[in-house]
Protein backbone atom coordinates (compact mmCIF):
# COMPACT_ATOMS: atom_id res chain seq x y z
CA UNK A 1 0.00 0.00 0.00
CA UNK A 2 1.30 3.51 -0.79
CA UNK A 3 1.76 6.19 1.82
CA UNK A 4 -1.74 7.44 2.74
CA UNK A 5 -1.06 11.01 1.57
CA UNK A 6 -0.23 9.63 -1.89
CA UNK A 7 -3.59 8.07 -2.56
CA UNK A 8 -4.80 9.47 -5.89
CA UNK A 9 -7.28 12.24 -5.37
CA UNK A 10 -9.58 12.52 -2.34
CA UNK A 11 -9.53 9.35 -0.22
CA UNK A 12 -12.98 7.89 0.45
CA UNK A 13 -13.38 4.87 2.74
CA UNK A 14 -16.73 3.16 3.28
CA UNK A 15 -17.51 1.60 6.64
CA UNK A 16 -18.90 -1.94 6.82
CA UNK A 17 -20.90 -1.99 10.06
CA UNK A 18 -20.87 -5.71 10.83
CA UNK A 19 -24.02 -7.13 12.38
CA UNK A 20 -23.69 -8.49 15.94
CA UNK A 21 -20.99 -11.14 16.07
CA UNK A 22 -20.80 -14.38 18.09
CA UNK A 23 -20.75 -13.73 21.81
CA UNK A 24 -22.26 -10.24 21.64
CA UNK A 25 -25.66 -9.54 23.23
CA UNK A 26 -27.28 -8.98 19.84
CA UNK A 27 -25.90 -12.14 18.20
CA UNK A 28 -28.68 -13.90 16.27
CA UNK A 29 -26.89 -17.20 15.68
CA UNK A 30 -26.56 -16.98 11.89
CA UNK A 31 -22.97 -16.34 10.77
CA UNK A 32 -23.91 -16.60 7.09
CA UNK A 33 -26.33 -13.70 7.46
CA UNK A 34 -23.49 -11.58 8.85
CA UNK A 35 -21.31 -12.46 5.88
CA UNK A 36 -24.03 -11.85 3.30
CA UNK A 37 -24.70 -8.37 4.67
CA UNK A 38 -20.99 -7.52 4.81
CA UNK A 39 -20.40 -8.70 1.25
CA UNK A 40 -23.42 -6.79 -0.06
CA UNK A 41 -22.29 -3.55 1.58
CA UNK A 42 -18.72 -4.05 0.37
CA UNK A 43 -19.91 -4.61 -3.20
CA UNK A 44 -22.01 -1.42 -3.09
CA UNK A 45 -19.02 0.58 -1.88
CA UNK A 46 -16.63 -0.96 -4.40
CA UNK A 47 -18.87 -0.66 -7.44
CA UNK A 48 -19.74 2.89 -6.44
CA UNK A 49 -16.10 3.92 -6.59
CA UNK A 50 -14.94 4.14 -2.97
CA UNK A 51 -11.18 3.93 -2.45
CA UNK A 52 -11.15 1.62 0.57
CA UNK A 53 -13.26 -0.24 3.11
CA UNK A 54 -13.20 -0.26 6.90
CA UNK A 55 -14.51 -3.39 8.60
CA UNK A 56 -15.68 -2.86 12.18
CA UNK A 57 -17.65 -4.79 14.79
CA UNK A 58 -20.26 -2.05 15.05
CA UNK A 59 -23.08 -4.38 16.07
CA UNK A 60 -21.35 -5.61 19.20
CA UNK A 61 -22.79 -3.06 21.63
CA UNK A 62 -22.01 -2.63 24.45
CA UNK A 63 -18.32 -2.56 23.57
CA UNK A 64 -15.36 -3.75 25.58
CA UNK A 65 -13.04 -0.82 26.40
CA UNK A 66 -9.96 -2.58 25.00
CA UNK A 67 -9.37 -6.27 24.22
CA UNK A 68 -12.23 -8.15 22.57
CA UNK A 69 -12.71 -11.93 22.91
CA UNK A 70 -11.20 -14.29 20.32
CA UNK A 71 -14.57 -15.11 18.75
CA UNK A 72 -14.91 -11.47 17.71
CA UNK A 73 -11.53 -11.47 15.96
CA UNK A 74 -12.31 -14.78 14.27
CA UNK A 75 -15.65 -13.51 12.98
CA UNK A 76 -14.09 -10.29 11.68
CA UNK A 77 -11.39 -12.28 9.87
CA UNK A 78 -14.04 -14.44 8.27
CA UNK A 79 -15.89 -11.32 7.10
CA UNK A 80 -12.69 -9.89 5.62
CA UNK A 81 -12.00 -13.10 3.70
CA UNK A 82 -15.57 -13.17 2.37
CA UNK A 83 -15.41 -9.54 1.27
CA UNK A 84 -12.03 -9.93 -0.39
CA UNK A 85 -13.17 -13.08 -2.16
CA UNK A 86 -16.29 -11.44 -3.52
CA UNK A 87 -14.50 -8.32 -4.76
CA UNK A 88 -11.76 -10.31 -6.45
CA UNK A 89 -9.39 -7.34 -6.18
CA UNK A 90 -6.34 -8.28 -4.14
CA UNK A 91 -4.98 -4.73 -4.16
CA UNK A 92 -8.09 -2.96 -2.93
CA UNK A 93 -7.34 -1.44 0.52
CA UNK A 94 -9.25 -2.89 3.46
CA UNK A 95 -8.81 -1.58 7.00
CA UNK A 96 -9.95 -2.72 10.45
CA UNK A 97 -11.41 -0.95 13.46
CA UNK A 98 -11.95 -3.22 16.47
CA UNK A 99 -14.28 -1.35 18.80
CA UNK A 100 -13.90 0.14 21.16
CA UNK A 101 -10.11 0.43 21.21
CA UNK A 102 -8.49 -2.94 20.51
CA UNK A 103 -5.57 -1.90 18.32
CA UNK A 104 -3.71 -5.15 18.95
CA UNK A 105 -6.54 -7.24 17.47
CA UNK A 106 -6.90 -4.80 14.57
CA UNK A 107 -3.22 -5.20 13.79
CA UNK A 108 -3.54 -8.98 14.06
CA UNK A 109 -6.40 -8.87 11.55
CA UNK A 110 -4.34 -6.65 9.26
CA UNK A 111 -1.41 -9.07 9.43
CA UNK A 112 -3.57 -12.14 8.74
CA UNK A 113 -5.93 -10.64 6.17
CA UNK A 114 -3.74 -8.18 4.29
CA UNK A 115 -5.10 -5.04 5.97
CA UNK A 116 -3.84 -1.78 4.53
CA UNK A 117 -4.64 0.28 7.63
CA UNK A 118 -6.21 0.17 11.07
CA UNK A 119 -8.23 2.77 12.90
CA UNK A 120 -7.51 3.39 16.57
CA UNK A 121 -10.03 5.47 18.49
CA UNK A 122 -7.69 6.46 21.34
CA UNK A 123 -4.00 6.31 20.49
CA UNK A 124 -2.81 9.07 22.86
CA UNK A 125 -4.16 10.64 26.01
CA UNK A 126 -7.14 9.43 28.01
CA UNK A 127 -10.83 9.68 27.21
CA UNK A 128 -13.89 9.24 29.42
CA UNK A 129 -16.36 7.13 27.44
CA UNK A 130 -19.47 5.02 27.91
CA UNK A 131 -17.01 2.11 28.41
CA UNK A 132 -15.27 4.00 31.21
CA UNK A 133 -11.78 5.48 31.02
CA UNK A 134 -9.86 4.52 27.88
CA UNK A 135 -6.14 5.28 27.84
CA UNK A 136 -4.03 5.54 24.73
CA UNK A 137 -1.25 2.96 24.35
CA UNK A 138 0.77 4.33 21.48
CA UNK A 139 4.00 2.76 22.72
CA UNK A 140 2.46 -0.72 22.65
CA UNK A 141 0.57 -0.17 19.40
CA UNK A 142 3.56 0.99 17.37
CA UNK A 143 5.72 -1.85 18.66
CA UNK A 144 3.01 -4.38 17.83
CA UNK A 145 2.65 -2.88 14.36
CA UNK A 146 6.41 -3.15 13.81
CA UNK A 147 6.29 -6.80 14.91
CA UNK A 148 3.25 -7.92 12.91
CA UNK A 149 2.64 -5.70 9.90
CA UNK A 150 5.05 -2.77 9.48
CA UNK A 151 3.46 -1.75 6.18
CA UNK A 152 0.02 -1.24 7.73
CA UNK A 153 -0.94 2.38 8.25
CA UNK A 154 -2.25 3.68 11.54
CA UNK A 155 -5.16 6.13 11.40
CA UNK A 156 -6.00 7.64 14.79
CA UNK A 157 -8.93 9.68 16.02
CA UNK A 158 -8.32 13.08 17.58
CA UNK A 159 -10.66 13.51 20.58
CA UNK A 160 -12.83 10.68 19.35
CA UNK A 161 -16.64 10.78 19.24
CA UNK A 162 -18.75 9.46 22.14
CA UNK A 163 -16.00 10.58 24.52
CA UNK A 164 -14.65 13.47 26.59
CA UNK A 165 -10.99 14.13 27.41
CA UNK A 166 -10.05 13.11 30.95
CA UNK A 167 -8.24 16.46 31.30
CA UNK A 168 -8.84 19.67 29.36
CA UNK A 169 -6.94 19.71 26.07
CA UNK A 170 -7.50 21.58 22.84
CA UNK A 171 -8.10 19.66 19.64
CA UNK A 172 -4.98 21.30 18.21
CA UNK A 173 -2.79 20.02 21.03
CA UNK A 174 -4.35 16.57 20.86
CA UNK A 175 -3.64 16.50 17.13
CA UNK A 176 0.00 17.50 17.61
CA UNK A 177 0.50 14.85 20.27
CA UNK A 178 -1.17 12.13 18.21
CA UNK A 179 0.83 12.97 15.11
CA UNK A 180 4.27 13.85 16.48
CA UNK A 181 4.43 11.79 19.68
CA UNK A 182 1.91 9.02 19.00
CA UNK A 183 3.26 8.18 15.56
CA UNK A 184 -0.05 8.17 13.66
CA UNK A 185 0.01 8.01 9.86
CA UNK A 186 -3.33 9.75 9.56
CA UNK A 187 -5.64 11.81 11.79
CA UNK A 188 -9.42 11.45 11.96
CA UNK A 189 -11.74 14.20 13.18
CA UNK A 190 -15.39 13.41 13.95
CA UNK A 191 -18.54 14.95 15.31
CA UNK A 192 -19.63 14.07 18.83
CA UNK A 193 -21.42 10.87 17.83
CA UNK A 194 -21.98 8.34 15.07
CA UNK A 195 -23.41 10.07 12.01
CA UNK A 196 -22.96 13.52 13.55
CA UNK A 197 -21.43 16.13 11.28
CA UNK A 198 -17.72 16.81 11.64
CA UNK A 199 -17.23 20.48 12.50
CA UNK A 200 -15.28 22.39 9.86
CA UNK A 201 -13.72 24.51 12.61
CA UNK A 202 -12.29 21.35 14.18
CA UNK A 203 -10.88 20.22 10.84
CA UNK A 204 -9.29 23.64 10.31
CA UNK A 205 -7.78 23.61 13.80
CA UNK A 206 -6.18 20.21 13.19
CA UNK A 207 -4.96 21.23 9.73
CA UNK A 208 -3.35 24.37 11.15
CA UNK A 209 -1.80 22.46 14.05
CA UNK A 210 -0.35 19.70 11.87
CA UNK A 211 -0.20 21.02 8.30
CA UNK A 212 1.47 17.93 6.87
CA UNK A 213 -0.89 15.36 8.36
CA UNK A 214 -3.08 13.08 6.28
CA UNK A 215 -6.44 14.34 7.53
CA UNK A 216 -9.81 12.61 7.32
CA UNK A 217 -13.31 13.54 8.44
CA UNK A 218 -14.80 10.57 10.24
CA UNK A 219 -18.51 11.17 10.74
CA UNK A 220 -21.52 12.93 9.29
CA UNK A 221 -20.08 13.36 5.80
CA UNK A 222 -22.59 13.62 2.93
CA UNK A 223 -22.42 14.27 -0.79
CA UNK A 224 -23.58 17.82 -0.09
CA UNK A 225 -20.92 18.59 2.51
CA UNK A 226 -18.02 16.76 0.85
CA UNK A 227 -16.82 19.39 -1.67
CA UNK A 228 -16.34 22.06 1.01
CA UNK A 229 -14.82 19.50 3.39
CA UNK A 230 -12.22 18.52 0.80
CA UNK A 231 -10.94 22.08 0.77
CA UNK A 232 -9.56 21.30 4.24
CA UNK A 233 -9.21 17.51 4.55
CA UNK A 234 -7.67 14.80 2.39
CA UNK A 235 -10.76 12.63 2.46
CA UNK A 236 -13.42 11.00 4.59
CA UNK A 237 -14.53 7.79 6.24
CA UNK A 238 -18.25 7.44 5.56
CA UNK A 239 -20.92 5.05 6.79
CA UNK A 240 -24.29 6.30 8.00
CA UNK A 241 -25.10 8.75 5.21
CA UNK A 242 -24.56 6.04 2.60
CA UNK A 243 -27.22 3.74 4.04
CA UNK A 244 -30.70 3.59 2.52
CA UNK A 245 -32.63 6.56 3.85
CA UNK A 246 -29.64 7.48 5.99
CA UNK A 247 -30.74 4.76 8.42
CA UNK A 248 -27.75 3.35 10.30
CA UNK A 249 -29.34 -0.12 10.44
CA UNK A 250 -30.09 -0.28 6.70
CA UNK A 251 -27.94 -1.70 3.90
CA UNK A 252 -25.62 0.54 1.90
CA UNK A 253 -27.40 2.39 -0.91
CA UNK A 254 -25.45 2.19 -4.21
CA UNK A 255 -27.04 5.42 -5.45
CA UNK A 256 -25.85 7.31 -2.39
CA UNK A 257 -22.34 5.90 -2.81
CA UNK A 258 -22.23 6.99 -6.44
CA UNK A 259 -23.43 10.48 -5.50
CA UNK A 260 -20.70 10.82 -2.88
CA UNK A 261 -18.03 9.66 -5.30
CA UNK A 262 -19.21 12.12 -7.94
CA UNK A 263 -19.16 14.90 -5.33
CA UNK A 264 -15.44 14.16 -4.91
CA UNK A 265 -14.92 14.61 -8.64
CA UNK A 266 -14.56 10.88 -9.30
CA UNK A 267 -16.42 8.34 -11.41
CA UNK A 268 -18.21 5.31 -9.96
CA UNK A 269 -16.26 2.13 -10.74
CA UNK A 270 -19.13 0.61 -12.72
CA UNK A 271 -19.02 3.61 -15.09
CA UNK A 272 -15.28 3.64 -15.63
CA UNK A 273 -14.03 2.80 -19.16
Secondary structure, 3 states (H helix, E strand, C coil): CCCHHHCCCCEEEEEEECCCCCCCCCCCCCHHHHHHHHHHHHHHHHHHCCCEEEEECCCCCCCCCCCCCHHHHHHHHHHHHHHHHHHCCCCCEEEEECCCCCHHHHHHHHHHHCCCEEEECCCCCEEEECCEEEECCHHHHHHHHHHHCCCCEEEEECCCCCEEECCCCCHHHHHHHHHHHCCCCEEEECCCCCCCCCCHHHHHHHHHHCCCCCEEECCCCCHHHHHHHCCCCCEEEECHHHEHHHCCCCCECHHHHHHHHHHCCCCCHHHCC
